[in-house]
Amino acid sequence: MGILKANIVLTGGPCAGKTTTIAKVKEDLESRGYHVLLLNECATELINGGIKPFGDNPVEVFDFQNEILNLQLYKEKRYLDIIEKLPANTKCIILFDRGVMDSKAYLGQELFTKLLTANNLKEEDLGKQYDLVIHLVTVATDIKNKYNTSTNSARFEDANEAIALDKRTNDAWKNHKNLKVINATESIEEKIDKVITTIHEFLNEDN
């Protein structure tokens, strides 16, 4: 059976560079002999599939986040199960494009608690399955002229909304035992390098 070495979440506000960074992280880890499993963002998957909390025929935000939560937990279980079926001693890392606590950023504490109650979950139990959480700060925070919505068809927030959402996302994850924050940089390459270095340090890999 395969060996799970780490569950790593990349999160952050809109236009934080997650998609580009995850692709480069995956490439780097694979070059070091890891078998990388990528769990794509559930919200984008649902929105691109026609289930969305905005626009024509929207669903309520609470119902949308409920679908995200259940899809996220289902996919996480499937990914963990499949690792056990991989060849012996396969070194695996799961990269998560967002995780279960991200829903709190969109709902707030009261509705998030309601969501967990409806699904028989407790907040203190969530997030423990992730070994490392890396928060990528949106470029809207420090470099507003670089913020745009063109790189993700599911993105609809303006710059000020992106900044507020970025802060709420950080607050949602603030109690995680191993949260690392990577601030906005002038170049995405610099940001990616910082993320990769953070992961190398966590895995005790030499740069």
Sequence and secondary structure as in RCSB ss.txt:
>XXXX:A:sequence
MGILKANIVLTGGPCAGKTTTIAKVKEDLESRGYHVLLLNECATELINGGIKPFGDNPVEVFDFQNEILNLQLYK
EKRYLDIIEKLPANTKCIILFDRGVMDSKAYLGQELFTKLLTANNLKEEDLGKQYDLVIHLVTVATDIKNKYNTS
TNSARFEDANEAIALDKRTNDAWKNHKNLKVINATESIEEKIDKVITTIHEFLNEDN
>XXXX:A:secstr
  EEEEEEEEEESTTSSHHHHHHHHHHHHHHTT EEEEE  HHHHHHHTT  SSSSS   HHHHHHHHHHHHHHH
HHHHHHHHTTS TT EEEEEEES TTHHHHHHHHHHHHHHHHHTT  GGGTTTT SEEEEE  TTTT GGG  ST
T TT    HHHHHHHHHHHHHHHTT TTEEEE   SSHHHHHHHHHHHHHHHHT   
